[in-house]
């Protein structure tokens, strides 16, 4: 699955517990009629993927939906969902034209000049 939008916030890397579990969050605002602010968490080595991400950037994030069950001390079962990112792509860089390709001239650049006779630009050999 994927989510696409503009980066609204990039959080700092947080470390939890004795085993050094790492988590970092990013909020992306979707670009649709009713924009949504989606928080995506990156964990462990995936936290480093957010190092070059900046607020305002258009991105596409590969995500997995995660769900877990928890039973509280009173015996009630609760369910929690999270959105976990595993890839992030800068859409602005992908949309930029290739610098090595020359621009294509407009179609009117290929039209014959008005002052030429029909036989002047007829280059057929027969």
PyMOL commands that place a pseudoatom at each C-alpha (Angstrom):
pseudoatom trace, name=CA, resn=UNK, resi=1, chain=A, elem=C, hetatm=0, pos=[0.000, 0.000, 0.000]
pseudoatom trace, name=CA, resn=UNK, resi=2, chain=A, elem=C, hetatm=0, pos=[1.035, 3.616, -0.456]
pseudoatom trace, name=CA, resn=UNK, resi=3, chain=A, elem=C, hetatm=0, pos=[0.171, 7.046, 0.861]
pseudoatom trace, name=CA, resn=UNK, resi=4, chain=A, elem=C, hetatm=0, pos=[1.034, 10.205, -1.065]
pseudoatom trace, name=CA, resn=UNK, resi=5, chain=A, elem=C, hetatm=0, pos=[1.082, 13.864, -0.071]
pseudoatom trace, name=CA, resn=UNK, resi=6, chain=A, elem=C, hetatm=0, pos=[3.115, 16.765, 1.313]
pseudoatom trace, name=CA, resn=UNK, resi=7, chain=A, elem=C, hetatm=0, pos=[5.264, 16.362, 4.406]
pseudoatom trace, name=CA, resn=UNK, resi=8, chain=A, elem=C, hetatm=0, pos=[3.786, 18.360, 7.277]
pseudoatom trace, name=CA, resn=UNK, resi=9, chain=A, elem=C, hetatm=0, pos=[6.121, 17.240, 10.095]
pseudoatom trace, name=CA, resn=UNK, resi=10, chain=A, elem=C, hetatm=0, pos=[9.202, 15.050, 10.568]
pseudoatom trace, name=CA, resn=UNK, resi=11, chain=A, elem=C, hetatm=0, pos=[9.829, 13.921, 14.130]
pseudoatom trace, name=CA, resn=UNK, resi=12, chain=A, elem=C, hetatm=0, pos=[13.087, 13.141, 15.890]
pseudoatom trace, name=CA, resn=UNK, resi=13, chain=A, elem=C, hetatm=0, pos=[14.218, 9.548, 16.350]
pseudoatom trace, name=CA, resn=UNK, resi=14, chain=A, elem=C, hetatm=0, pos=[13.031, 8.143, 19.686]
pseudoatom trace, name=CA, resn=UNK, resi=15, chain=A, elem=C, hetatm=0, pos=[14.681, 5.219, 21.462]
pseudoatom trace, name=CA, resn=UNK, resi=16, chain=A, elem=C, hetatm=0, pos=[12.752, 2.931, 23.832]
pseudoatom trace, name=CA, resn=UNK, resi=17, chain=A, elem=C, hetatm=0, pos=[13.740, 0.209, 26.292]
pseudoatom trace, name=CA, resn=UNK, resi=18, chain=A, elem=C, hetatm=0, pos=[17.014, -1.499, 27.038]
pseudoatom trace, name=CA, resn=UNK, resi=19, chain=A, elem=C, hetatm=0, pos=[17.261, -3.144, 23.606]
pseudoatom trace, name=CA, resn=UNK, resi=20, chain=A, elem=C, hetatm=0, pos=[17.417, 0.209, 21.775]
pseudoatom trace, name=CA, resn=UNK, resi=21, chain=A, elem=C, hetatm=0, pos=[14.126, 0.017, 19.811]
pseudoatom trace, name=CA, resn=UNK, resi=22, chain=A, elem=C, hetatm=0, pos=[14.006, 3.108, 17.551]
pseudoatom trace, name=CA, resn=UNK, resi=23, chain=A, elem=C, hetatm=0, pos=[10.966, 4.884, 16.094]
pseudoatom trace, name=CA, resn=UNK, resi=24, chain=A, elem=C, hetatm=0, pos=[10.544, 8.050, 14.015]
pseudoatom trace, name=CA, resn=UNK, resi=25, chain=A, elem=C, hetatm=0, pos=[7.293, 9.616, 12.830]
pseudoatom trace, name=CA, resn=UNK, resi=26, chain=A, elem=C, hetatm=0, pos=[6.370, 11.677, 9.788]
pseudoatom trace, name=CA, resn=UNK, resi=27, chain=A, elem=C, hetatm=0, pos=[3.018, 13.355, 9.079]
pseudoatom trace, name=CA, resn=UNK, resi=28, chain=A, elem=C, hetatm=0, pos=[1.876, 13.579, 5.461]
pseudoatom trace, name=CA, resn=UNK, resi=29, chain=A, elem=C, hetatm=0, pos=[-1.066, 15.702, 4.320]
pseudoatom trace, name=CA, resn=UNK, resi=30, chain=A, elem=C, hetatm=0, pos=[-2.889, 14.121, 1.398]
pseudoatom trace, name=CA, resn=UNK, resi=31, chain=A, elem=C, hetatm=0, pos=[-3.768, 16.287, -1.592]
pseudoatom trace, name=CA, resn=UNK, resi=32, chain=A, elem=C, hetatm=0, pos=[-7.442, 15.552, -2.222]
pseudoatom trace, name=CA, resn=UNK, resi=33, chain=A, elem=C, hetatm=0, pos=[-10.804, 17.273, -1.770]
pseudoatom trace, name=CA, resn=UNK, resi=34, chain=A, elem=C, hetatm=0, pos=[-10.744, 16.556, 1.984]
pseudoatom trace, name=CA, resn=UNK, resi=35, chain=A, elem=C, hetatm=0, pos=[-7.030, 16.455, 2.932]
pseudoatom trace, name=CA, resn=UNK, resi=36, chain=A, elem=C, hetatm=0, pos=[-6.073, 13.981, 5.640]
pseudoatom trace, name=CA, resn=UNK, resi=37, chain=A, elem=C, hetatm=0, pos=[-3.109, 14.274, 8.024]
pseudoatom trace, name=CA, resn=UNK, resi=38, chain=A, elem=C, hetatm=0, pos=[-1.646, 10.764, 8.122]
pseudoatom trace, name=CA, resn=UNK, resi=39, chain=A, elem=C, hetatm=0, pos=[1.024, 9.845, 10.665]
pseudoatom trace, name=CA, resn=UNK, resi=40, chain=A, elem=C, hetatm=0, pos=[3.406, 7.136, 9.475]
pseudoatom trace, name=CA, resn=UNK, resi=41, chain=A, elem=C, hetatm=0, pos=[6.002, 5.588, 11.763]
pseudoatom trace, name=CA, resn=UNK, resi=42, chain=A, elem=C, hetatm=0, pos=[9.361, 4.249, 10.647]
pseudoatom trace, name=CA, resn=UNK, resi=43, chain=A, elem=C, hetatm=0, pos=[11.076, 1.779, 12.989]
pseudoatom trace, name=CA, resn=UNK, resi=44, chain=A, elem=C, hetatm=0, pos=[14.601, 0.492, 13.595]
pseudoatom trace, name=CA, resn=UNK, resi=45, chain=A, elem=C, hetatm=0, pos=[16.902, 0.919, 10.551]
pseudoatom trace, name=CA, resn=UNK, resi=46, chain=A, elem=C, hetatm=0, pos=[14.051, 2.476, 8.504]
pseudoatom trace, name=CA, resn=UNK, resi=47, chain=A, elem=C, hetatm=0, pos=[14.282, 5.615, 10.701]
pseudoatom trace, name=CA, resn=UNK, resi=48, chain=A, elem=C, hetatm=0, pos=[17.288, 6.686, 8.635]
pseudoatom trace, name=CA, resn=UNK, resi=49, chain=A, elem=C, hetatm=0, pos=[15.110, 6.945, 5.508]
pseudoatom trace, name=CA, resn=UNK, resi=50, chain=A, elem=C, hetatm=0, pos=[13.696, 10.202, 6.922]
pseudoatom trace, name=CA, resn=UNK, resi=51, chain=A, elem=C, hetatm=0, pos=[17.099, 11.927, 7.243]
pseudoatom trace, name=CA, resn=UNK, resi=52, chain=A, elem=C, hetatm=0, pos=[16.785, 13.735, 3.901]
pseudoatom trace, name=CA, resn=UNK, resi=53, chain=A, elem=C, hetatm=0, pos=[13.025, 14.418, 4.065]
pseudoatom trace, name=CA, resn=UNK, resi=54, chain=A, elem=C, hetatm=0, pos=[11.965, 18.050, 4.520]
pseudoatom trace, name=CA, resn=UNK, resi=55, chain=A, elem=C, hetatm=0, pos=[8.691, 19.765, 5.414]
pseudoatom trace, name=CA, resn=UNK, resi=56, chain=A, elem=C, hetatm=0, pos=[6.741, 20.772, 2.291]
pseudoatom trace, name=CA, resn=UNK, resi=57, chain=A, elem=C, hetatm=0, pos=[8.205, 18.015, 0.131]
pseudoatom trace, name=CA, resn=UNK, resi=58, chain=A, elem=C, hetatm=0, pos=[5.816, 15.893, -1.983]
pseudoatom trace, name=CA, resn=UNK, resi=59, chain=A, elem=C, hetatm=0, pos=[6.405, 12.230, -1.187]
pseudoatom trace, name=CA, resn=UNK, resi=60, chain=A, elem=C, hetatm=0, pos=[5.055, 8.747, -1.769]
pseudoatom trace, name=CA, resn=UNK, resi=61, chain=A, elem=C, hetatm=0, pos=[5.449, 6.340, 1.165]
pseudoatom trace, name=CA, resn=UNK, resi=62, chain=A, elem=C, hetatm=0, pos=[5.248, 2.553, 0.967]
pseudoatom trace, name=CA, resn=UNK, resi=63, chain=A, elem=C, hetatm=0, pos=[3.305, 1.423, 4.055]
pseudoatom trace, name=CA, resn=UNK, resi=64, chain=A, elem=C, hetatm=0, pos=[2.105, -1.643, 5.918]
pseudoatom trace, name=CA, resn=UNK, resi=65, chain=A, elem=C, hetatm=0, pos=[-0.926, -1.572, 8.205]
pseudoatom trace, name=CA, resn=UNK, resi=66, chain=A, elem=C, hetatm=0, pos=[-0.211, -3.157, 11.586]
pseudoatom trace, name=CA, resn=UNK, resi=67, chain=A, elem=C, hetatm=0, pos=[-2.734, -4.210, 14.211]
pseudoatom trace, name=CA, resn=UNK, resi=68, chain=A, elem=C, hetatm=0, pos=[-2.359, -5.665, 17.683]
pseudoatom trace, name=CA, resn=UNK, resi=69, chain=A, elem=C, hetatm=0, pos=[-4.523, -6.916, 20.461]
pseudoatom trace, name=CA, resn=UNK, resi=70, chain=A, elem=C, hetatm=0, pos=[-4.027, -6.013, 24.135]
pseudoatom trace, name=CA, resn=UNK, resi=71, chain=A, elem=C, hetatm=0, pos=[-5.868, -7.220, 27.220]
pseudoatom trace, name=CA, resn=UNK, resi=72, chain=A, elem=C, hetatm=0, pos=[-5.868, -4.647, 30.027]
pseudoatom trace, name=CA, resn=UNK, resi=73, chain=A, elem=C, hetatm=0, pos=[-5.655, -5.590, 33.729]
pseudoatom trace, name=CA, resn=UNK, resi=74, chain=A, elem=C, hetatm=0, pos=[-9.473, -5.533, 33.975]
pseudoatom trace, name=CA, resn=UNK, resi=75, chain=A, elem=C, hetatm=0, pos=[-9.661, -8.239, 31.307]
pseudoatom trace, name=CA, resn=UNK, resi=76, chain=A, elem=C, hetatm=0, pos=[-10.975, -5.968, 28.524]
pseudoatom trace, name=CA, resn=UNK, resi=77, chain=A, elem=C, hetatm=0, pos=[-9.580, -6.578, 25.067]
pseudoatom trace, name=CA, resn=UNK, resi=78, chain=A, elem=C, hetatm=0, pos=[-8.420, -3.503, 23.161]
pseudoatom trace, name=CA, resn=UNK, resi=79, chain=A, elem=C, hetatm=0, pos=[-7.207, -3.219, 19.561]
pseudoatom trace, name=CA, resn=UNK, resi=80, chain=A, elem=C, hetatm=0, pos=[-4.623, -0.787, 18.205]
pseudoatom trace, name=CA, resn=UNK, resi=81, chain=A, elem=C, hetatm=0, pos=[-3.640, 0.030, 14.631]
pseudoatom trace, name=CA, resn=UNK, resi=82, chain=A, elem=C, hetatm=0, pos=[-0.519, 1.679, 13.265]
pseudoatom trace, name=CA, resn=UNK, resi=83, chain=A, elem=C, hetatm=0, pos=[0.787, 2.669, 9.850]
pseudoatom trace, name=CA, resn=UNK, resi=84, chain=A, elem=C, hetatm=0, pos=[4.375, 1.580, 9.377]
pseudoatom trace, name=CA, resn=UNK, resi=85, chain=A, elem=C, hetatm=0, pos=[6.535, 2.970, 6.577]
pseudoatom trace, name=CA, resn=UNK, resi=86, chain=A, elem=C, hetatm=0, pos=[9.198, 0.954, 4.794]
pseudoatom trace, name=CA, resn=UNK, resi=87, chain=A, elem=C, hetatm=0, pos=[10.039, 3.175, 1.782]
pseudoatom trace, name=CA, resn=UNK, resi=88, chain=A, elem=C, hetatm=0, pos=[9.798, 6.892, 0.969]
pseudoatom trace, name=CA, resn=UNK, resi=89, chain=A, elem=C, hetatm=0, pos=[10.163, 8.511, -2.452]
pseudoatom trace, name=CA, resn=UNK, resi=90, chain=A, elem=C, hetatm=0, pos=[10.601, 12.206, -3.222]
pseudoatom trace, name=CA, resn=UNK, resi=91, chain=A, elem=C, hetatm=0, pos=[8.024, 12.946, -5.953]
pseudoatom trace, name=CA, resn=UNK, resi=92, chain=A, elem=C, hetatm=0, pos=[9.528, 16.323, -6.871]
pseudoatom trace, name=CA, resn=UNK, resi=93, chain=A, elem=C, hetatm=0, pos=[12.800, 14.696, -7.939]
pseudoatom trace, name=CA, resn=UNK, resi=94, chain=A, elem=C, hetatm=0, pos=[10.931, 12.036, -9.907]
pseudoatom trace, name=CA, resn=UNK, resi=95, chain=A, elem=C, hetatm=0, pos=[8.861, 14.671, -11.734]
pseudoatom trace, name=CA, resn=UNK, resi=96, chain=A, elem=C, hetatm=0, pos=[11.845, 16.820, -12.710]
pseudoatom trace, name=CA, resn=UNK, resi=97, chain=A, elem=C, hetatm=0, pos=[12.755, 16.575, -16.398]
pseudoatom trace, name=CA, resn=UNK, resi=98, chain=A, elem=C, hetatm=0, pos=[15.967, 14.817, -17.368]
pseudoatom trace, name=CA, resn=UNK, resi=99, chain=A, elem=C, hetatm=0, pos=[18.683, 17.475, -17.569]
pseudoatom trace, name=CA, resn=UNK, resi=100, chain=A, elem=C, hetatm=0, pos=[20.470, 15.523, -20.307]
pseudoatom trace, name=CA, resn=UNK, resi=101, chain=A, elem=C, hetatm=0, pos=[17.566, 15.746, -22.747]
pseudoatom trace, name=CA, resn=UNK, resi=102, chain=A, elem=C, hetatm=0, pos=[17.177, 18.883, -24.869]
pseudoatom trace, name=CA, resn=UNK, resi=103, chain=A, elem=C, hetatm=0, pos=[13.742, 20.540, -24.837]
pseudoatom trace, name=CA, resn=UNK, resi=104, chain=A, elem=C, hetatm=0, pos=[11.359, 19.583, -27.631]
pseudoatom trace, name=CA, resn=UNK, resi=105, chain=A, elem=C, hetatm=0, pos=[10.563, 22.535, -29.940]
pseudoatom trace, name=CA, resn=UNK, resi=106, chain=A, elem=C, hetatm=0, pos=[6.897, 23.460, -30.425]
pseudoatom trace, name=CA, resn=UNK, resi=107, chain=A, elem=C, hetatm=0, pos=[5.052, 21.927, -33.382]
pseudoatom trace, name=CA, resn=UNK, resi=108, chain=A, elem=C, hetatm=0, pos=[4.861, 25.236, -35.283]
pseudoatom trace, name=CA, resn=UNK, resi=109, chain=A, elem=C, hetatm=0, pos=[8.660, 25.105, -35.599]
pseudoatom trace, name=CA, resn=UNK, resi=110, chain=A, elem=C, hetatm=0, pos=[8.157, 22.215, -38.036]
pseudoatom trace, name=CA, resn=UNK, resi=111, chain=A, elem=C, hetatm=0, pos=[5.635, 24.000, -40.284]
pseudoatom trace, name=CA, resn=UNK, resi=112, chain=A, elem=C, hetatm=0, pos=[6.838, 25.138, -43.733]
pseudoatom trace, name=CA, resn=UNK, resi=113, chain=A, elem=C, hetatm=0, pos=[7.233, 28.868, -44.298]
pseudoatom trace, name=CA, resn=UNK, resi=114, chain=A, elem=C, hetatm=0, pos=[4.212, 30.583, -45.877]
pseudoatom trace, name=CA, resn=UNK, resi=115, chain=A, elem=C, hetatm=0, pos=[6.265, 32.102, -48.724]
pseudoatom trace, name=CA, resn=UNK, resi=116, chain=A, elem=C, hetatm=0, pos=[7.296, 28.741, -50.226]
pseudoatom trace, name=CA, resn=UNK, resi=117, chain=A, elem=C, hetatm=0, pos=[5.493, 27.298, -53.244]
pseudoatom trace, name=CA, resn=UNK, resi=118, chain=A, elem=C, hetatm=0, pos=[3.993, 23.835, -52.920]
pseudoatom trace, name=CA, resn=UNK, resi=119, chain=A, elem=C, hetatm=0, pos=[6.653, 22.438, -55.271]
pseudoatom trace, name=CA, resn=UNK, resi=120, chain=A, elem=C, hetatm=0, pos=[9.522, 24.057, -53.282]
pseudoatom trace, name=CA, resn=UNK, resi=121, chain=A, elem=C, hetatm=0, pos=[9.013, 21.814, -50.246]
pseudoatom trace, name=CA, resn=UNK, resi=122, chain=A, elem=C, hetatm=0, pos=[7.824, 18.702, -52.065]
pseudoatom trace, name=CA, resn=UNK, resi=123, chain=A, elem=C, hetatm=0, pos=[10.886, 16.500, -51.732]
pseudoatom trace, name=CA, resn=UNK, resi=124, chain=A, elem=C, hetatm=0, pos=[9.366, 13.239, -52.943]
pseudoatom trace, name=CA, resn=UNK, resi=125, chain=A, elem=C, hetatm=0, pos=[11.536, 11.574, -55.617]
pseudoatom trace, name=CA, resn=UNK, resi=126, chain=A, elem=C, hetatm=0, pos=[8.599, 10.810, -57.963]
for i in range(1, 126): cmd.bond("trace and resi %d" % i, "trace and resi %d" % (i + 1))
show_as sticks, trace
zoom trace
